[in-house]
Amino acid sequence: MAKYVKVKLKPFTAQIWIYPSESASWHFVTLPSGYSEIINNRRKEIKKVGRDFGTVKVNVLVGKSTWSSSVFPTKTLNTKGVTEYILPINAKIRRAEGLQQGDTCTLSIEFVM
């Protein structure tokens, strides 16, 4: 049975952006570079295999809304050559918190690895 470790990080502020697709507009925030480094280092350390596409489970807090989701690796590398990660912000959360594209929000994330 897999044992999960929760890694809670300091809150951060990010701007919501849209990745348009043919069927829907997906809203995301990009995690700070340091968070991506933590993910990559932890993934190497625990050699976690079996999660599709390199995703990592997270618990998220924005305003008064909490939910479980996953962060996704991008093909973009930060200045240190580390893969960047993005977090989707679903419509239910955006409506509850009055958020839209271009807005800046403060998020608290706990990695479940």
N, C-alpha and C positions, 0 to 999 in steps of 0.2 A: 504494500500500500504506500502510495506517495505521501511524503510529509511536506507540507507547504510552510514556507516562512513568510511572514508579513513584514514588509519594510516600509515604514511610514516616513515620508519626506516632508520638508518644509513647504508650506503653501507657496505657490508662484502665480504670477499674473501673465496671461496670454491673450492674444487677439484671436477671435473666431474668424475662420476663413472657410470658403466653400470650394469643394472639388465637385464640379458638375459632371453628371453622367447622363446618359440618354434617358434613364427612367426616373432619376431623382437627383436632388442636390444634397450632397453630403457635407455636413458642417463638422469642422475639426479645429483643434488647437494643436500646436506643435510643442512638445515637451522641451524644457530647457536642455542645453547640451550636457550639463552635468548629470541630469537624470538619465539620459541615453547612455552615458558612460557607466552609470551604476547598473543599468539593465544588462548591458553587454558584459560587464565584469561578472555579475551574478550568474548570468547564463553560462559563461565559461566555467565558473567555479562549481556549479552544481550539475553541469552537463545535462541540462534539461532538454530532453528530446521528446517529440510527440505532439507538441503544440503546432498547429498548422501555421505556416507562413511566418514563424518567429514571433507570434503574438505573446503578450504577457498579460495575465489577468490583473485587474486593478479594482480597488474600491475608490470611489470619487465623491468629493463634496464640493458643490458649487452653491453659494448662498445657503439656502435651507434644504436643498435637494441633495440626496445621496443615491448612488446607484452602483452596480457592479458592471464592469465592461472589460474591454481589452485595449491595450495600446498596440499599434501596428508599426512595424519597421517600414521605413521608406527606402528608396534607392539613393537618397541624398546622404552625403557624409558631411559631418561638421568639420571645423577647421583642424581638428585633431585626427581626422580620418575615421571617426566613429559614426555608425549608422544612427540617423535621427529617427525618433518615434513620434507618432501622432495619436491623438485620442479623439474618437468621434463624440460629438455632443448631439444626442438625439432630440427630436422635435418635442417630446414630452417635457424634457428638462428645459429646453430653450423657452417653451411657452410658460412653464412654471416660474422661471427666473426672469422672463422678459428680455431674453437675449436674442440677438440676430447677427448676421454677418457684419464684421467690422467692430463689433463691441469687444471690449476688454473685460475679462472676468478673472477672479481669483479662484484658484482650484487647490484643493488638498488631495493628494493621491497617496494611496497605500498599495504598493506592489504585493501581489500574492504569488510567490514563486516557490 
